Amino acid sequence: MITHDRYLINQTANYISELSPETYNLIHFRGNYRNYLQEKERQYQRLKQIREQQEKEIKFINRKLINLHIKKSAYVVDKVKRRENKMGFDARGGRNQKSYKRIVNQLKTKKTNLAENLAENISKSYGDKILFKNFSLELKPGVKLVIRGSNGSGKSTLLKIVMGIISADEGKVVISEQIKLGYLDQEQEAINLNQTIIELLENDPLIKLEKEEIIQKLEEFGTFYPQELRLPLSQLSIGCRRKAQLIQIILQGANALILDEPTNHIDLLSLEKIENQLINFPVLMVEISRLHIPVMLSEALDHLGTKKNGIYVDCTFDKKTVQMIQNDKLFSSPRFYLIHDNFVNLEEHLKKLCLKEVDGFLFDLGLSSYQLAKEDRGFSYRLDSPLDMRINQENELKAEEVINNYSPEKLADIFYYYGEERKARLQRIASTQQLVGIVASCFPHKKNKHPARKVFQALRIFINEELENLSQALESAFKCLAVEGKIIVISYHSLEDRIVKQIFKKYNSLGKFQIITKKPLTPEQKEINENHKARSAKMRVIQKLRD
């Protein structure tokens, strides 16, 4: 199961397995999601104690060196180095990978002894990127296994290998006769939308139930209104279709489930019943992406200072988010509006809603984790996917067209201005294959920074006209801002931040506005540790003082 629903995971899982990018394998934790977080915190504290103790010992040895005047003693210097290596840090303060892995391996939970072999020594790589190596998986009845890892770490690939959708580079998948896998696909590609829910289940040759029994099962599994049972699936919400598919898989006789975002789009009334079914299921394999964590949430709320009957605009939602919550009763208030459009059209939509003044605007300019992880969107340089990069799929221009049809001079300009790559002009780009070579040769590989990162950034910004749209959207926000209202912008790279800074300075000079953040706010180290994507975030706030 792939899900972002932490509550569901906490209620259903009894094993958490973290896909480690350091060992290319799973580290197993016994218990639910809450136990997993507690164990991770305990491991962190133990590592911290080890480091502090080793630092004390190194300081003690250094003091002895000074007191005894034997700094040049080869024996003592070697002893210091051995201490540092054992601790996991080299003499310059950098992490010693081998020692660090050894400490982690000593602290990790013991591998669970499971009965049924599902995968044996499988390995998978895409180019130079190793997803997992010599990975084995065993399952037994009663196991609710969660596979956790960051986007691009290979979680979905692992499940697709288990299901036989893609092949492993090495190793084999063994599905015994006792295991009957059920797979819920997030994209719903295999479902026939021309039939009703009852027809979907009646026409399935693997389901041996009469119509009355099917209706009874539907009542047990989820909340369906009578009219929903009569309409074709094409006229039902995505949530209703997912409930129907999940019921279909279970009624087919599956005793092991692999689910891809099962709770997406499903109403709150049905979630509890689905949760009860999953708790009692024989074997459940769960995959979760790195859960979405709002960046600088408390800072944004503190500065926004929401007031009763105030009007606030969140320019953050993408189409996927709109689809996920449009049927949720939490967002059914007549005062709440969901609009899927480029925020460059902000002023136009406010006029349609007859809203002349707004008390607060929030712009979070980060790309959603869902879009980065989608293999068909082309945003991530870590995935082998089509060169698309369109944030709005209704737009026509794709990255593939830019790479293949634009002149070398135009491509150089794109990389220079939008990727901030000063070396983009050193070579002519004669072909798309040469572009790959330029990324590797012209852009040196820096620590923790992929050489293609800025090239992908440049293409994405150009194709989606991100900087132009941001400028226009901010101008519209200033026009519609009420007295004492605030505009908050969270940017993630210098090009965005530069535009925000310049526009804020322009309006601040008019005397009617005041910049609240003289210097941009940045996340605390604790937040960065919990959410690595927050490391480059900068928040700027401005307030309107008078008309």
N, C-alpha and C positions, 0 to 999 in steps of 0.2 A: 504494500500500500504506500503510495506517495501522498503525503498530506502536509499541510502547514498548520493543521489544527492541533495545537499543543494539548488542549484539554482532552481530545479524543485519544491521543497517544498516551497520555498519562493514565487514562481509564482502561485502555485495552492492552498495552504492551507489558510484557514481563521480562523481556530482554532488549537491550539497546546495543547495537553493534556499530561502532564508529569506523568509517573508512578512512584510514590514516594515510596522508600523502607522504609520510616519512618512511613507513614500512611497506606501503602498497598492499596492505592487508587489513583485516578487521580486528578491532580491539573490542572484546565483549564485556558488557556490564549487565549484572543481574538486577532485575527490578524494573520499575516504570520510569517515565521521563524525569520525575522529581528525584528519584534515587540516582539516576544518571548524572543530573546536575550536581547533586551533593557529592557524589564520588569524584567528579571532575574537580570540584572545589577542593576536596581533600587531597587529591593528587597534586594540585597546584601548590597547596600549602606545604606538602611534604617536600616537593622540589625546592620551594623557597627556603625551607629550613635547611636542606642540604647545602644550598648555595651559601646561605648566611654562615653556616658552620665552617664551610671550606674557606670562605673569605676571612673568617677570624683566624683560621690556622695559617693562611698565607700571610696575613698581617703580622702574626706572631713570629713567623720565620723571618720576615723582612726586618722586624725589630732586632731579632738576634743577629742578623747580618750586620746591622749598623753597630750594635753594641760590641760585637767581637771583631769588627773591622775586617771581615773576610768576604766582602761582596764578590770578589773575583773567584771565590772557591768554586771550582767546577762541580764538586759534589753537591753543595748547597743549592747552587743555581739549578742543577738538574732536579733536585728534590722539589724545588718550587714549581718547576714546569710539570713534574709528575702530579703534583697537587692540583694544578690548574687543569690539566687534562682529565684527571679523575672527576673534577667538578663539572666538566663539560664546557669550559671556556678556555680559549687560548690566551697567550700573553697580552694580546692587544684588546682583550675584552670581548672578542667575537665568540660565537657559539661553536664548540667542537661537535660536529654532527655525530660522530661515532659514539662519543661518550654520552651525548644527550639521548641518543636512541637507546643506549644501554640502560640509562636511568629510567626512561619511559617504559621500556620492556619489563624492568624489575617491578614497576609500580602498577602496571596494567592488570586488570582482572584476569584470572585464569580462564582459558578457553573452555566453553561449556561442552560437556561430553554428550552429544546428541546421537540419536539412533540411526536415522535414515540419511545416507549420503545423497546430497543433491548436486553438489559440484565438487570436482576433484582436481586440484592443482591447475586451475584455469588462470590464464594470463591474457591481458588485453592492452594494446598500445595503439595510439594514433600518431604515427611519425615518431618523434623523439619523446613524446609524452607518454609515460607509463601510467595507466589507470590502476591496475592491480597486477600482482605477480604471485604465482603459485598459491592462488586463493582456493580454499576448500570450505564447503558449507554443509552442515548436517542439521537435520530437523527431527523432532520427535513430537508426538501428540501433546497438545497443551502449550506449545511454544508460541508466543506472540513476539516476533523478532522485528526490531526496528533497525534499519540501516541508515546511518546519519553521515553526512559529509557536505562539504561546500559545493557550490555550483561548479560543474565541470569535473568533479572528482571521480565520476564513473558510476554513480548509483543507478541511473536509468539504464546504462549500458549493461550493468551486471544483471538486472532483472530481465532485460531482453535476451541476454545469453541464456539465462535459465529457461525462458519461454521458447527458445529456439528461433527467435526472430532474427538475431545476428549470431555470428560464429565467434568463438574465442580463438585467439592465436595459438594457444596451447591448452592442454588439459581436456577434460570432457565433463558433460552434464549427464547425470544418471538419474532418470525418473523411474522409480520402481512401480510395479503394478499397484501397490497400495496407495500411491500418491496420485490424486486426481486434481490437477491444477486448475484453478479458475482465475482468469485475468480480466481486470476491468481497465479498459484503455481510456485514457483521458480525452482523446480526440473523438471517440465515438464513431470511428470510421466504419465499423462492421455492422451497424444497426440499420434496419430497414425502417425509414420514417413514415412509410405509407400505411402502416398497420397500427392498430390500437395496442394498448398495453396488454390487454387480455389476449388479443390475437398473437402478439409477440410470444407469449408464454404457451398458448395453445398449439401453435405451429412448430414449436421447438421439439424435434424428435427425441431429445434426451429427457424431456419433462413428461412424466406419466401421471398427469393429474387431470381431473375433470374440471369444467368451468367453475363450478361452485367451490371446489377446493382451491382453485387459483385465486378466486375472489377473497376467500378466507385468508390465504397466505399474504395477499396484498395488504389486508387489514393488519396482519401481525407485523409485517416488515416496515410499513411506512404509511403516512397519512395521504390518502388520495381522495379527492372530491369525486362525487358520482360523474360529473361532466367530464372529468379528466380520463375516466375509463372508457368513455364513448368517443373521444376525439382521437384522430391520428397523432402519432408521436411528433410529426412535423409542426403541429399546432400547440404543442405543450412546451413548457419551460425546460431549460437545460437540466434543472434540478430534478424534474419529474422523470426525464429520460434516464438520468443516472440512477435514480432509485429503481426504475424498472430493470435496467441492465444488471444492477447488483443482485436484485431478487432472482433474475434469470440465471445468473451464474451459480448462486447457492442452490436453486431448485434443480439444476442440472446434475447435482450430486457431487460437486467439488468438495474435497475435504482439506484443501490447502489453497488459500487465497493470496493472489498478488494484485494489489490494488493501486491505481494511479489517481491520486487526489479524489478519494471517494466522497468526501463531504463538500466539495466545491459545488456551489449553486443550490444546495439542498436547504430547505426551510428548517427553522429551529425545532418545530414540532416533530419532525421526522428524525432528527439527529439522535435523540435519546433512544428510539426504538432500534435504529441501525447500530448504535453503540452496544446495546444489549445483545444483538445478534453476533457482533464481532467478539465480544467478551467470551461467549460460549462456543466459539468456533474452534474446531480441532487444531488447525495450524494456520497462523496468520503471519505473512511476511510483509513488513511495513518498510517503506522507504520515505525518508523525509529530506527535503532540501534544507539548507541553512535558513531557518525561519526568518520571516521578514521582521526587522526591528526598525522602527522609526528612528531617524537620525535626529539627535538633539531635541527630543520630544518635550522634555520639561522646560528647556530654554524657550522653545517656540510658544508653549502655552503661557509661560510667565510673561513674555513680552506681548503676546496677543491680548491678554487680559479680557477674555470674553465677558460680555455683559448681557443681561436679560433683554430679549427682543432685539439683540444686535444682528447685523447681517454680515456673514463671513463667507469668503470664497476660498476654497482650497483648489489650487491649480496643480494638483498632484496626480489625480486618478488617471489611469489609462483605460483603454477599452476593456481589457481583461478584468480590471477591478470593477468597472461598471457592470459587466455581465455577472460577476460574482455576487454583487450585493443588491442588484435591482429588484430581486424578488424577496429579499430579506425584510421581515416585518420590522426590524429595528430601524430601517430606513424608509418606512412607509408614511412618515409624517408628511402632511401637505406642505410643510415649511421647508422640506428638504428636496432639492432638485439635483438630478444627475444628468450631466450633459457631456456627451462624447464629441469633442471637437478640439481643434488646435486652439490654445489659449490666446493666439493672436486675434481671435474673434471674440474676445472677452467682452468688449464694450457692446457689441451687437447683441449678445445674449442677455446682458443685463437690461438693455432697453426692451427686449421682448418680454422680460419678466417685470417690467415697469419698476425697476430698481434704480433710483437716481444716485443714491449714496451707499457706500459699503463701509462697514466699521473695521474690516480687516481683510487683508489678502495674505495668503501663504503660498509661496512658490518653492517647492522642493524639486530641484532640477535633476535629481538622480534618476538613472535608468533602473527600471524595476528588475528584481532578481528573476522574475518569470521570463521576461524578454531575453535576458542574458543567457538563461539556461535552455531556451528553446533552440533545438538543433536546426530548425528551418528558418531562423530569423537572421543568422549571419552576424550577430553583434560580437560574439566571442571569438577571439583568435585562438582559443584553446580547443574549439570544436571544429570538426570537418563538416561544413554545411554550405548551402548555397550563399553566394554573395548577394544578400538582400539589403539588410540594414535599414529598412523603412520602419519607423516607429508607427506610422499610420499606414496600414496595409492598403488603403484606398489610393494612396499616392502612386504615381506611375514610375518615377525614376528609381532605379535600383543601383546598388553598388556595382553589380556586374556590368551594367551598361556604361557606367563611368569609367571603369577599368579598361574596357574593351574599345570604347569609342572616343574617349577624350584624348586630346593631343598630349604629348609628353610635357609640353610647357604648362598646359592647364593642370595636369596632375601634379607637377612640381609646385605650382601655386597653391593647390589644395593642401598638400602636405606641409608647405611652408607656413601658410597663414592659419590653418585650422588645427594642424598637429603640432605647431611650434617646433618643427624640426628644421634646424638651420642647415642641415646637410642635404636637404631635399633637392637642391639645385646643382649638386656636384656631378651628377650623371644624367644623361638622357635616358628616358624610359622607352625602349623600342618595342617591348612586348610584355604581356602579363606575366610570363615566367621570369622575365628580367626584374619585374617588380619584387618578386619574392627574394631574388638575390640581393636587391638593393636593401631590403629590410634587414637582411642578415649581415651585409658587409658595410653599409653606410651607417647603420645605427648600432653601435656597440651594445652588447648585452650587459646591462647594469644589474647589480644585485637586486632581486625581487621585482625587476621591471623587464617585461618581455620586450624584445626589440620591435615587435609589430604593434605594440600598444598604441603609440601615437598615430601610426598610419591608420588603424581602424578608427580611432577617435576622429581623425580628420575627415575620413570618408563619411562617417555617421553624421557629423555636424553639417557637412556640406549637403548631403542628400536630404536631410530633414530641415535645412535652413534654420538650425537651432538658434544661432546668434541673432539673426534678423528677427525671428519670431519673439525672442526674449525681449529685445529692445521695444518692439511694438506693444507687447503685452504689458510691460512696465509703464509705458506712456499711457495706455488705457487705464491702468490701475490708478495712476495719479489723478487722472481726470475724474474718476468715480469715487475717490476716497473722501469720507466724511471727516469733519473736524474731530480731532483727537483719535482718528483712525490710524492704523499702522499697516505698513507693508513689510513683510518678512520674506527674505530670499535666502535659501540654502543652496549654494553653488558647490561644484566639485572639481573644477579646473580653472586655471588662471584666466582663460578667455572669458568665461561666464562671469567670474568675479570682477574682472576689469570693467565689463559693461555695467554691471550693477553699481560698482563704485562710482563710475563716471556719471551715470544718471542720477544717483542719489546726491552727488555733489552739486549737480546742476540745479536740482530743486531746492537743496539746502541753501543755496546762494540767493534764492528769491525772498527769503525771510519768512515764508509761510510754513516752512517745514523744518524739522530738526532731526539730524542723524542721531539716533540713540546709541548706536555702537560706533564709537570713535575708531576702534579697531575691530575687525571681524571676530566674532566668537568662534571658537573651535571646540571640538568635543574633548571631554576629559579622557585621560589615559584609560580609565576603567571602561568607558564606553567603547573606545577603540579596541581594547582587548576582547570585548564581547562581540563587536561588530566591526570587522576589519575594513569594510567599505566606508566607514565613517571617517577614516584617517585623513582624507583630503577635504572634508566638508568645512565650509566657512559660512557663517550666518551674519547677515547685515540687516539692520532694522532702522526704519525711518518713520516719523510720525508727523501728521499734519496738525499745525498749531491753530491756524485760522484761515478763513476764506480770503 
